[in-house]
Amino acid sequence: MPSIKNLLLASAFALASSVNAHMKMLTPVPFGDSTLNNFPLAADGSDFPCKQRPGVYDATNAKNAPMPIGAPQTISFLGGATHGGGSCQISLTTDKNPTKDTKWQVIHSIEGDCPSSFDGNQGESASDTGATKFQYTIPEGIKPGEYVLAWTWFNRIGNREMYMNCAPITVTAGSKKRSGEAGMTKRQASFPDMFKANIGNDCTTAEGGNVIFPDPGQSVKKLTTFPSKDPVGSCGTGTSAATNSNSGSSGSGSSPAPAPESSAAPAPSAPAPAPSAPAPAPSPAPPVGTAPAAPVAPATPEAPPPAGVNTTKGSCTAPGQSVCSPDGKQIGTCDGTNHVTFFPVAQGTTCSGGYMVMTGSTGKRSARFAHGPARRSYPLGRW
């Protein structure tokens, strides 16, 4: 029969193995790799951001390949304590040495199964590389230059924690050259603030659920092996401008993440029949930076499309916003029940970013879909 001493030693070894098997970012290579441990951020947030420590921004070993705008990039992880997965975000800042006051903006969110869909800890080794690899892109709306990329993770099971690693990256121009300032698109994408929780900021994530980000941004991968839960406390709502999310993605995390694009205004070949009474004028848009009191669902069912116009149905997450079909050949407006009816775009155009864009154009766009209010936002790189 094992002695009490042996049992205590075995328990201590198991605990040490579990702690040492925590997670950290493998690629892109983080700052200060030689001093970076795989622990979460301190519960009081004292080492936010990027796990503050001596040498935190040492880039000696962090030689990451340039990242062209729009090109697929891979994020991978080291460690076996995957804590039942959870939700992750990838954010950027132009600050070379981020501080607590740094403004981070999200370019991609993964809700669920990050960094793994394993129900528990995937392994016991700190050198385990079996966690899921995810793909993302540097979206349009960001100009070439030097940035700091942050990976943040909120585990599904275990202590309520926030993990964060940071890496230096260089963003380069994509293959498509556009007029205007280098790297900037005519359609200025919007990027929400980084979600923060479990670091003494009056916001926590719920045990047993993949946290649902209040504002995940335009590029979102939703993986639903396990239940999802809203955060608890004063967690903010992010940036109301970032609403055209690509939610609905599923499957392996190694598939490319959808970029924040798609959408073009359809122009039916024949006008819709005029109603017997004039339709009420749309309500004026709220002032920039002011969120409406509550999303308003349509008072009446959507009118049927004109005869001969082929339509398809889909789901959406941004009531009142123009939404593109994945192939860019259709457009519609997200209604108050998070559904959209897609119409074909006008001949010679494609759908991109909620606008009809002339095929082969250099970025000039037509007006938004009739029911989609214009978005106002600020491009990353012009803060």
N, C-alpha and C positions, 0 to 999 in steps of 0.2 A: 504494500500500500504506500503511495507516495507521501512523503513528509510534507508538513505545512510549509517548510522552507522551500521545497522544490515547487510546490504549487504556486507560491508567491513569486518565485523566480520565473516560472513559466508565464504567469499572468503579466508580469512586468515586461517580459520579452515580447509577448503578443501585443501589448499596448505600444511598446516602442516601435514594433514593426508597423503597426497601423499608422502611428504618427509619422514615421519616416517615409511612409508610402503616400503621403499627401501629394497634391498635384501642382505642377507648374508648367508654364508654356515652354515648348521645345522649339517650335518655329512659328513666327520669326524669332531669331535668337534674342533673348531679353538683355537689357542693360545689366551690368554688374553680375554676370553669370556666376562668377567664382564666389560671390558672397550672398547670392540669392538662395534662401531656403524655400521649402515647398509648403510652408505654413500659410494659413489665411491671414488677412489683415487683423491687427489687434482689435479687440471688441470695442475699445474706446476710440478707434479711428486715429490713434496717435501716429501710425506709420502710413497713413493715406497721404498722397497717392504713391503707388509704385513700390510699396514696402520700404519706406525711408530707412536708411542705414548708411554707414560710411561707405563711400564708393557706389552709391545707388545708381548714378548715371555714368559709370565707367563703361565706355563703349569698346574697350579693347578687343573683346571677342565677339562683339555684336555686329558682324559684317554681313548685313542682309542684302540680298540682291535687289536692285531697283524694282519698283512696282508700277508698271504702266497703268494708266487709268483704263478701266474696263477689262483688264486681263485677270483671269482667275488666279487667286492666291490661296495658299493652304495654311491653316493653323493646326498645329498638332501639339500633343501634350506628353508629359513625362510623369509617371507615378501610377499607383494602382488604387488609391483610395478615392474612387469616383463617387462615393456617397449617394448612389442611386441616381446619378445624373443631376439634372437641374436646368437652369437657364443661364445663358452667357450673352455677353455683348462685346462688340469690337468697336472701339472709339478712337478718335484722333484729336490731337491738339498741335498747334504750331509752337507752343512753348518748348524750348529745348530742354529745360530743367523744370518740369512741372512742380507746382506747389499746391497747397490746399485751396488756393484761390483760382487755380487754373480752370478754364472752361473746356470741358471735354464734349465732343459731339459724336453721336453714335452713327456709324455707317452700316452696321449689320447687327441684327439680333437673332438669337436662337432660343426659342421658347420650348424647352423640353429636351430630354435625352442628351444634354451637354454636361460633361464631356463624354458621356456613355449612356446607353440604354440599359445597362446591367442593373438589376435590382439589388443594390448593396455595393460592396467594394469589389472591383473587378480583379484586383490582385493585391499582393502583400509587399511588393518590391517598389522602392523609390525609382528604380530604373525601368519600370514597366512601360512599354510603349503601345499597349493594346487599346488605349482609348480611341474614340472615333476621331478621324481627321475631317475637318470641315473646310469647305471652300467659300470664299467671299471675293468681292471685287472692290477696288477703289472706285467709287462711283463718279459719274460726271457731276460737275458742280464743285470739284476740288481742283485747284491749280497745282502744277508741278512744284516741288520744293521739299524741304526737310520737315518731317513730322515726327511725333512720338505716338506710337500705337499702343493702346491698352487693351488687354483681355481681362474681363471681369466675369466672375462666376459665382452663382448663388446655389449652393448644394440643396438637393431635395430632402435628404434624410441626414440626421446627425445634428450636431450643434448648429445654431443659426449663425452662419459665417458668410464672409465676402472675401473672395480671392481676387488678387489683382497683380498682374505682371505687366511690365512696360518694355517696349523695344523701339530703337531708333529705326526709321525707315526713310527711304527717298522715293517720292512719287514722281513719275515721269509722264510725259504726254502720251496719250493713247495713239493708236494707229490712225484714227480719224482726225484730221486737222480741221479746225473750224476757224472762222473769222473771229476777230476780237482778241481779247487778252489770252495769252497762251494758257491752255488747259481749262479755261472757263467756258461753260456752255451758255447758250442763249437762254435756256431754261435753267434757272437757278434752283437747284435742289435744296431742300431744307433738311436739317439734321437736328434731332432732339438732343437734350442734355443726357449725359450718362446717368443711369439709374444707380442710386447708392442706398444700401440698407445694411443693417446688422453691424454698424460701426458707431453706435452711440448717437445716431442722428434722428431718433424718434421714428424710424421706419424699420420694420422687420419683415422677414419672409416667413410664410406659414410652413410648419413642419409637414412633410409628407407630400407636398405639391410642388410642381414646377411653377416658379413665380411668373405671373403675367405682368409684363412691363407696362406701366401706365402709358408710355409712349415709346413703342419699339422702333419707330422710324419707318422709312419707306421700304427697306430691304429686310424682310423677316422670314425666318424658317421656323415653322411650327411642327413639332414632332410630339405626338401624343401617346406614347407608350404608357405613361402614368398620368394621373389627374393633374390639373393645373389649378392654381389658387392665386387670388389677388394678394398683394402685400398688405400689411397692417400698419396703421399709424399715419403720420404726416409724410407721405411718400411723393407728393407732387403729382403733376400731370404731364410733365415734359413740355414739349413745344407743340402747340395746336396746329402749326403749319404743316407738320410732317404727318400726313394722313393717308397718303396713297400707298399703303403697305402691300407687299406681296405676301400675304398670309396664306394659306392654303397649300404651301409646299409640304411634301411628305417624302418619306423614304429615307435612304441612307444619308448621313451627314456628309458623305464624301461627294455628293452630287453638287454641281455648281449652284451657288445661291443666286436667286434672281436679282438683277440689278434694278434700281428704282427708275424704271422707264415705263414703257407701254402707255398708250392711250392716245386716241385721235378722234376728232369729232366726226360722226357719221352724217352724211347728207343723203337722206332717202331720195330716190328718183322721183317720187311724187309726194306732194305735201300732204300732211295728215288732214283728214276731214275737219273742217272748222266746227267747233262746238256751237250748240244753239245759243249759248250765252257766253259773253266774253269771260275768259279765264282771269282770275284775280292776279294782279301784278305781284311779282315775287317780293318778299320782304327785303329791305335794304341790308347789305352785308354789314356786320358789326365793324367797328373801327379796328384798324390793324393792331394786333396784340391783345385784343379783347375777345375772349371766348364767348359764344352765345350761351344764354342761360341754360338751355337744354336742347339736345337734338330734336328736331321736329319731324315727325313722320308725315308722309303725304296724307292729306285729308281724304282723298279719294283714290281708288285703285288706278294704277297706271293705264292710260288709254291704249287700246290695241294699236299695233303698228299698221301703217298703210298696206293695202293689198299688194302682194307681189314682193314685199321686202322680207328677206330672210333674217330672222333674229335668233339669238341663243340666250339662254339664261345663265347666270353665274352668281357667286357670292362676293361680298366685299365688306370692308370694315370702316369706310369713311363716308357716312351719309352726307349727301349734297355735293360730293366731289365727282369729277369726271374720272372714269376708269377705263383703261384699255384692256382688250383681250390679250392673252399671252402672245398671239402671233402678230399683233399690231394691225389686224385687218378690220377690227370692230371697236366700237366705243359705246359707252352708256353712262348713265348717272346712277350712283349708289343711292338707293332709297332709304327711308327711315327704318326699314326692316332688314337692312344689310343684304339686299338683293339687287341685282342689276340686270337689265335687259340690254344686250349688246346689239347695235345696228351696224351695218357695213359702213366703212368710211367712204368718202367721196372718191371718185375715180382719180387716179394720179396722186393719191396721198396715202400716208401710213399714220398710224396712231402712235404718238410718243409723248410721254409725260403729261397726258391729259389734253393734248392738242392734236389737231390735224396738221401734219407736216407734209409739204410737197415732196414727193419721192425724188431723191437725189439732191435735195436742197442742202444748203450749208448751215442750216439751223433756223431759218425763218419759219415761223409757224402761223397757222391760221388761228382764228379765235377758238376759245374753249367750247366744249359741247354746251348746248344752249342752257342746260340746267346746272352746270358746274360753276360755282363761284371761283373767281381767280384766287390763287394762293399768293401770299406775300411772304417772303422768307429771305434768309441771308446765306450766301454761299460760304462754305468752309474755306478758310484762307483769306477772308475779308472781315475779320472780327474787329 
